[in-house]
Amino acid sequence: MNCDRITELPDSLLTQILSYLPTKDSVKTSVLSKRWEFLWLRVPVLDLKVSNFPEENYASFVDNFLEFNRNSRMRKFKLKYDQYTYDDDRLAGWVVTTVDRGIQYLDANGFETDMCVREFMPQNIYKSNTLVSLVLVTVGIENPEFVVSLPSLKKMHLEDVWYWDDPLVIEKIISGCPVLEDLVLIRAIDFCNLDDLRFLRVRSQTLKSFRLTFEYSMAGTYFSVEIDAPRLEYLNFNDNQSDMIVVKNLNSLSMIDIDTEFSVKFGGSPLEPEDLRKRDIIRDFLTGISCVRHMNISQRTLEVLYRYSKLGPIPKFNNLYRLQAAFSRSMLSFLLVFLESCPNLEYLILRVHLQDFAVSTEPEQDGLTYVPQCLLSSLKCVEIRELIMGEETGKKLVRYFLENSVVLQKLIMRFKDSSIANQDSYIFKELRTFTKRSRSCEVIIH
């Protein structure tokens, strides 16, 4: 006998199950039976893409849904517009309604007209006792006229947002989030230059993860960034705009992804011996993140640090055990200098750019003679990616690590060429001629 166990479930559990679906899929269950016809309307979640509706029909759908549930709490409201498709000013009104009804997860992905106009969010989002996650994309926010109070907010994601009236608006918002753990700030390329955000200060006693992406400003203006977060464990720092960067109290930092030029190249001041201010900014930044255990560093950041190394020493990263770095052929010697600042490194992942795409006037450095401390005492695994079969620089790098790494257990080579998997290929035969200082080292080729 067939048994329909789903129909035996109470409505409260069925609506909870439906809440994990996009609303367009939840609506489809209305055809299952008479019982299911209006069950989707009781789901405390609205998750829509405007592109799922004929033009303008989505607005009446949202209005009717909110009206049907006007006496119940909303758990999640997620609405995504298609850019340049709709010129609508109803988003703010819907946000007011959902916040007043105790929303926990608010995700408003707005729109931008061809005149760089965006809808501004209502100020009641700054006074929510229930909001746990706030995601705002392509909208505007104004300076709150009162003290921000978001006692439950743990996650905040602000992307391509206009900040109006006050350059310290982000600091004001963060100060009202006593349990904030995850913060994402993404500032896209600034074509309109209509907001007042020139100084970003992130101060939080609870923040654990912070992702900052600042692209170039078309107006050529400069920004300042200050991060003070003693419990921060992960930092993703992709900043192409800030001329002043200050980090403080990052004693808990475990992992960092760093991709910045410290405003040295693109429109910024060059790093010259007499530029003590820029030298000190870079030195203090490196010192501020020196407790990190896992670092991913871009090629352009390494190139700026190479220039810096001629003005001052690279601070020690005594806790760093895993490093992933992208570098060009001209940076080989400096890579070894940087490794000297990582005396306890165990895992090294290198991505080789054999063509120098970055702006660099330095001559090629192929002299691999210096041996940093980590190769003599701690380095266990080296992975080299994007190698090209037969390219001499890659072979020199492989030979160098095999011949100088005392405790190396594994060396992994990942080639762009798919034809070298054959164990009888000449690259394997040549590798067998390389001296291995660590006899237990295993060589793996992908």
N, C-alpha and C positions, 0 to 999 in steps of 0.2 A: 504494500500500500504506500502510495506517495504521500509524503508529509511535508507541508509547506511551513517550515519552522519560522520563516521570516514574518509571516502574518500573525504568528503567536506573540511576537515582540510587542511591548507597549509603545504607544506613540512617542513617548519621551525618548526612548532609545532609538527609534527609527529616525527621528529628527536629528539626533546627535550624529548618527551615521551619515545622514545627508549633508550635514554641516561640513564634512570633509571634501565634498564635491564642489566644483564650480557651479554657480547657480543655474547656468544653462543646462547642465546635466541633471541637476536636482529637479528641474521643471519637467524633464522627460519622464520621470517616474509617475507623473499624474495620470498617465494612460493605463497604468497597470490594473487598477480597479477603482471602485467607488471610494473605498477607504483612502486610497492614495491621491485622489483628485486634488485635494487642497492641503495635503500634508506638507508639501514643500514651502507653503506660505508660513508655516509655523517655525521654520528653521531660523535660528537667531543669527544667520550669516547671509550677507549679500556680497557675492563675489562675481563681478561682471566685467566684461570687456565691451566697450561701446561698439566695437566692430562686429559684434554678434547680432546687432539690431539694424534694421533699416533706419535711415536718418530720422531723428527726432522720436522714434518709437521708444527708445530706451528711457527717455525722461518720464513718460507716463508709466512705464513699467516700474521704475524706481519709486515714483510717487505712490503708486498703488501698493507696492510691497511695504513701504514704511507706514502707510495708512492702516493696512491690515494689522500690523504688529505694533500699533502706536502705544499700547498699554503694556508691552513686554520689553525686557531688556534686549539690547543688541550685543552680541559677542564680537562680531567681526563685520567690518564694512570695507570692501575693496573694490575700487572702481578705476578702470584704466581707459583713458581716452586715446584716440588716434591723433597724433600730432597734425596740426593744420586742418583737421577735418571738421571740428565742431566749434562754433563760437557761442559758448553757453556760459551763463553766470549762475547756474543752479547748484554747482558743486558745493559752494560754501554753505548754502542753506541745508543741504543734506548732511554735511559734516556737523552743523549745529545740532540737528535733530539726533543724529547717532550719538554724539558726545553727551547730550542731555539724557539719553537713554542708557547710559552706563557702558558705552563701548569699551572693549578691551584691546582690540586689534584694529587699527585704522590705517588704511593704505590708500592714499589718494594720489593717483598718477594723472596729473592735469594735462593741459594743452597749451600750446603757444601759437599765437597767430603770426602772420607774416609781418606784423608791426611790432613784434616782440612784446606782446601784451599777454599777461598771465593773470589768473584769478587769485586773489588773496584769501588766505584762510581766516576763518573767524577766530576771535580771541578766546572763545570758550575752550579751545584746545589747550590753553595754558592753565586751566583750572579743572582738571579731571582727576577724580580720585580712583578711577577704575582703569585708565589707560595703561596698558602694559607694553604695547609696541606701537610706534608711530613712524610711518613711512610716508614722506612727502616728496613728490617728484614733479618738476616743472610747474610749480606754483609759487606764490609769493607769501611771505610772512612779515608782519609788521611788529614794531616794538611794542611789547605788552605794556599796558598802562597801569599795571598792578604787579604785585609780587607773584611770580610763577609758582604754582604748586601742582606737581605731578608726582605724588608720593609712591605710585606703583610702577612708574615707567622704567623698564629695564633695557629696551632697545629703541634707538632713534636713528633713522636713516633719512638724511636730507640730501637730495640730489637735484642739481640744476635749479636751485631755489633762489629767488630774489629776496634779499634782506633789506628792508626799507626802514628809513628814519634813524637808525642807530647802528654804528659799526660794532657795538658790543652786544648785539641782540643774542648771539649764540651763547655768550657767557652768561647772560641773564637766564636763558632757558635752562642751561646745564645746572646752574646754581639751584634751581627748583626741582631737580631730579635726584633725590637722596639715595636711590638704589640703582641708578643707571649703570649698566654693565657693558653694553655694546653700542658703539657710536660709529656711524658712517657719514662722512661729509664729502660730497663729490661736487666740485665746481667745474662745469664744462667750459669749453672755450667761450670767452666773453665777447660776444659780438655787439651787444647793446650797451654794456657798461652803465646799467641803470641802478645798480644797488650800491649801498654804502659800506659793504663789508671790506674793510681795509686791514683790520687787525683781528686775528682770531686767537682767543685765549681759551684753552680747554683745561679747566681745573675740576678735578673730581677725585673724591676719596674712594669711590667704588668702581670706577671704570676698569674693565678687564681687557677689552678689545677696542681698538680704534683704527679706522681706515680713513686716511685723508688723501684725496685726489684733487689737486689744483692744477688745471691746465693753464695754458698761456692766456693772458689778457690781451685782446686786440688793441686796447687803449694804451698799453705799455706802462700801466701803473704797477706799483710794487706793493707787496703785502708783508705783514709780519705774522708769525705763528709762534705761539707759546703753548707748550704741553706740560702740565704738572699733574701727574697721576701716579701716586705711589703704589697702587695695586695693579697697574697696567701689565698684562702678560703678553699681549700681541699688538704690534704696531705695523701697519702697512702705510708707508710714507712715500707718496708719489706726488711730488710738489715741484712744478716747473716755474713757479711764479714768485714765491716768497723770497725777499731779499734779506730778511731777518728771521732766523730760526732759533728758538730757545727751547731746550728740554730740561726738565727739573724732576728730581725725585723718582726716576724710573728704576727703582731698586728691585722691582719684581719682574722686570722685562725678561721674557724667555725667548721670544722669537720676533724678528723684524724682517720685513720686506722693504728694501730701500731703493728708491729710484728718483734721484734728485740731482740737479746740477748746482744747487745752492745759488741760483741766479748768476752763475759765472759766465755762461755762454750766451743764452738767448736774450739779447738786449741788456744783459746785466754787465756789471763791471768785470773786466778780466782779472784773473788772479795773478797779481804782480807782487814782487818782493816787498814793495812799499805799502801794499794793501794790508795793513795790520788788522783792520776791522774784519775783513772777510776771512783772513787767516784765523782769527780768534773765534769767529762764529763756527767755522768748520771744526776747529779743535774742541770747542765746548760741546758741540753736538756729538762728536765721536766719544768724548769722555762721558757724556750723559747716557749713552747707550752701551757702555763698555761692559756691563754685566750680562749682556745677552748671551744665550746659549745656542741659538740657531739663527743664522743670518743668510738672507738672499740679497745679493747686491748686483745692480745693473752695470752694464759696461760704461755708460756715461758717468755714473757715480765714481767708478774706479778711475776713470780718466781725470776727473776733477781731483780725486785724492792723490793721484800721481803728481799733479801740479802742486797740491798742498804739501806733499812730502819734501819738496825742495825748500819749503819755508819753515817747516816744523815737523817733529816726529809724530808718527801714527801712535795713538795710545794703545796700550795693551788690552787685548780681549782675553783675559785669563780664563773665563768661564766658557768660551766658545768651543763647542765640540763638533758642530756641523756648519759648513759653509758652502753655499752655492753661489757661484760667480760667473758672470759673462764677461769675456774680455776679447780684445783684438790681438792680432799678431804683434803689434808694436808695444803691447803691454806685458809681455812675458816676464821681463826682469822685474818690473814693479810688482807683479803678482807674487813673486818670491819675497819681496820686501814686505808686502802686506801679510803674507803667511808668517813672517817672523813675529808679527804682533799677535799671533794666535798660537801660543806655545803648547796648548793642550788639545789642539784640534785632532779629531778622530775620523771625521768623514768629510770628504771634499768632492764637490760636484762642479765640474767646469764645463761651460758652454763656449765653444771656440767659434769666434767670428774671424774667419781667415781674411776677409776683406774689411778694411777699416772704414765703416760707414760713418763713424763719429768724426767730428771736426777735430783733427789732431795734426799738429805739425811736427810731432816728435819722430825721430828716425826709428826704424825697426830695431828691436832689441832681441837678439837671438842668443845672447850669452847666458846660458843656463849653467852657471858655475857656483853660485851661492846656494848653500843648503840651510834652510831655516830649522829652528829647534824642533818643530813638530814632526818633521820627517825623521828625526833621529830618535824620537821617544814615544810619540803617541799616534801618529797617523796610521789608521787601520784599513781604510777603504778610499780609493780614488775612482771617480767615474768621469770620463771625458766624453762629451757629447758633440754631435755634429762634425765628426771627423770626416775627412775626404781621403779615400784610398790613394796612396802614393804622394800625398802632400807632405813636404819635408818638415814643416813646423810641427804638425801633429805627431810625426814619428819622433822628433826630438823631445817633445813633451813626454811621450810614453816612455822613451828610454831614460829620461831624466828621473822620473818617479820610480821606475824599476831599479835603477842603479843606486839611488840615494835614500830610499825609504827602508828603515831598519826593521820595523815591526809591521810592515804592510801585509795584510791578509788577502786583499782582493783588489784587482785593477780591472775596471770595466770600460770597454771602448764601444761607443755607439757611433757607427758610421752612417753617413747619408746614403752611401752606395748599398744597394740591396744585393749585389752580386758577390759579396765577399764571405757569405756564410760557409762556403766550402772550406773544409779544414785543410785542403791541399793548396789553397790559394797562396800566392807568393807572400802576402802580408803575414800569414801564419808562419811561413818558413822564415821570414826575416825576424819575426818576434822571438823565435826559438834561439836566435843568436844573441839576443839582448841579455846582459848580465842582470840577475836578480839578487839584490842585496839581502832580501828576505826570502829564504828558500821555501817558506810555506806559502808564499804569495800565489794566488790563483788568478790567471789571466782569462777574462771572459770577453768575447767579441759578439756584438749584436749588429 
